[in-house]
Amino acid sequence: MAILRDVRPEASRRLVLAIASADLRKMLTSITMPVLLIYGQRNERAPAAVGAQY
């Protein structure tokens, strides 16, 4: 991310915010290989309650 920050700081900030706020749950069913999903009690982005749904 540092390289993006050096080139265009505002564009980098918008990119990171867009990625962080994207809701990709509908895509989970299309994953065809093993993955590690990590959830946590104090994780605001991926709380344990979300993990229980999958």
Secondary structure, DSSP 8 states (H G I E B T S, - for coil): -HHHHHH-HHHHHHHHHHHHH---GGGGGG--S------BTT-SSSBHHHHHH-
